Amino acid sequence: MSLLCAQHILVTHEFEAHDVIRKLRGGESFETLAKDFSLCPSSKAGGNLGEFPRGRMVPAFEKALLALRPGEVSPPVKTAFGYHVIKRL
């Protein structure tokens, strides 16, 4: 079984996710932005979710993650938890 690995930043509003993406494109680190903005407990670890099997995350999150190549960052992904910016590791 192959494991997935990702970081994410969870925010309440789509405009916040777009702001995070702009900051990433401007050179700010994913880890710092996760610590500063993410609502998820993983923020303390720079948004790192570690390794997990397929089917563990909500479908929209996993679909977006699987569409990324390692190192790529997603556009905002809406789930019941809010808006995610996902980085595939």
C-alpha positions as a Markdown table, in Angstrom:
| # | Residue | x | y | z |
|---|---|---|---|---|
| 1 | Met | 0.0 | 0.0 | 0.0 |
| 2 | Ser | 1.4 | 3.4 | -1.0 |
| 3 | Leu | 1.2 | 6.2 | 1.5 |
| 4 | Leu | 0.4 | 9.8 | 0.8 |
| 5 | Cys | 2.2 | 12.7 | 2.4 |
| 6 | Ala | 1.1 | 16.3 | 2.5 |
| 7 | Gln | 1.1 | 19.7 | 4.3 |
| 8 | His | -1.9 | 21.9 | 4.4 |
| 9 | Ile | -3.1 | 25.2 | 5.6 |
| 10 | Leu | -6.8 | 25.4 | 6.7 |
| 11 | Val | -8.6 | 28.7 | 6.7 |
| 12 | Thr | -12.3 | 29.7 | 7.1 |
| 13 | His | -12.7 | 31.8 | 3.9 |
| 14 | Glu | -11.7 | 31.3 | 0.3 |
| 15 | Phe | -10.2 | 34.8 | 0.1 |
| 16 | Glu | -7.9 | 33.8 | 3.0 |
| 17 | Ala | -6.7 | 30.8 | 1.0 |
| 18 | His | -6.0 | 33.0 | -2.0 |
| 19 | Asp | -4.1 | 35.3 | 0.2 |
| 20 | Val | -2.0 | 32.4 | 1.5 |
| 21 | Ile | -1.3 | 31.3 | -2.1 |
| 22 | Arg | -0.2 | 34.8 | -3.0 |
| 23 | Lys | 2.2 | 34.9 | 0.0 |
| 24 | Leu | 3.6 | 31.5 | -1.1 |
| 25 | Arg | 4.2 | 32.8 | -4.6 |
| 26 | Gly | 5.9 | 35.8 | -3.1 |
| 27 | Gly | 8.4 | 33.5 | -1.4 |
| 28 | Glu | 7.1 | 33.0 | 2.1 |
| 29 | Ser | 7.6 | 29.5 | 3.5 |
| 30 | Phe | 4.7 | 27.1 | 3.7 |
| 31 | Glu | 5.7 | 26.2 | 7.3 |
| 32 | Thr | 5.6 | 29.8 | 8.5 |
| 33 | Leu | 2.3 | 30.5 | 6.8 |
| 34 | Ala | 0.8 | 27.3 | 8.3 |
| 35 | Lys | 1.9 | 28.3 | 11.8 |
| 36 | Asp | 0.6 | 31.9 | 11.3 |
| 37 | Phe | -2.7 | 31.2 | 9.6 |
| 38 | Ser | -3.9 | 27.5 | 9.7 |
| 39 | Leu | -6.8 | 26.6 | 12.0 |
| 40 | Cys | -5.7 | 22.9 | 12.0 |
| 41 | Pro | -3.7 | 21.5 | 14.9 |
| 42 | Ser | -1.1 | 20.5 | 12.3 |
| 43 | Ser | -0.2 | 24.1 | 12.1 |
| 44 | Lys | 2.3 | 23.6 | 15.0 |
| 45 | Ala | 4.2 | 21.2 | 12.7 |
| 46 | Gly | 4.2 | 23.6 | 9.8 |
| 47 | Gly | 1.0 | 22.0 | 8.4 |
| 48 | Asn | 2.6 | 18.6 | 8.0 |
| 49 | Leu | 0.1 | 15.8 | 8.1 |
| 50 | Gly | 2.7 | 13.1 | 7.9 |
| 51 | Glu | 2.0 | 9.9 | 6.0 |
| 52 | Phe | -1.4 | 8.5 | 5.6 |
| 53 | Pro | -3.2 | 5.8 | 3.4 |
| 54 | Arg | -5.6 | 6.6 | 0.6 |
| 55 | Gly | -9.1 | 7.0 | 1.9 |
| 56 | Arg | -8.1 | 8.6 | 5.1 |
| 57 | Met | -8.8 | 12.2 | 4.1 |
| 58 | Val | -12.2 | 13.6 | 2.9 |
| 59 | Pro | -12.7 | 13.0 | -0.8 |
| 60 | Ala | -12.2 | 16.6 | -2.0 |
| 61 | Phe | -8.9 | 16.8 | -0.1 |
| 62 | Glu | -7.6 | 13.5 | -1.4 |
| 63 | Lys | -8.7 | 14.2 | -5.0 |
| 64 | Ala | -6.9 | 17.6 | -5.0 |
| 65 | Leu | -3.8 | 16.0 | -3.4 |
| 66 | Leu | -3.6 | 13.2 | -6.0 |
| 67 | Ala | -3.7 | 15.8 | -8.8 |
| 68 | Leu | -0.5 | 17.4 | -7.5 |
| 69 | Arg | 3.1 | 16.4 | -8.2 |
| 70 | Pro | 5.5 | 16.4 | -5.2 |
| 71 | Gly | 6.3 | 20.0 | -4.3 |
| 72 | Glu | 3.2 | 21.5 | -6.0 |
| 73 | Val | 0.6 | 23.5 | -4.2 |
| 74 | Ser | -3.1 | 23.3 | -4.8 |
| 75 | Pro | -5.6 | 26.1 | -5.5 |
| 76 | Pro | -8.1 | 26.5 | -2.6 |
| 77 | Val | -10.0 | 23.2 | -1.8 |
| 78 | Lys | -13.3 | 23.5 | -0.1 |
| 79 | Thr | -14.4 | 20.9 | 2.4 |
| 80 | Ala | -16.7 | 20.8 | 5.4 |
| 81 | Phe | -13.8 | 22.0 | 7.5 |
| 82 | Gly | -13.1 | 25.2 | 5.5 |
| 83 | Tyr | -10.6 | 26.0 | 2.7 |
| 84 | His | -7.4 | 24.1 | 2.4 |
| 85 | Val | -4.2 | 25.0 | 0.6 |
| 86 | Ile | -2.4 | 21.6 | 0.1 |
| 87 | Lys | 1.2 | 20.9 | -0.7 |
| 88 | Arg | 2.1 | 17.4 | -1.8 |
| 89 | Leu | 5.3 | 16.1 | -0.3 |
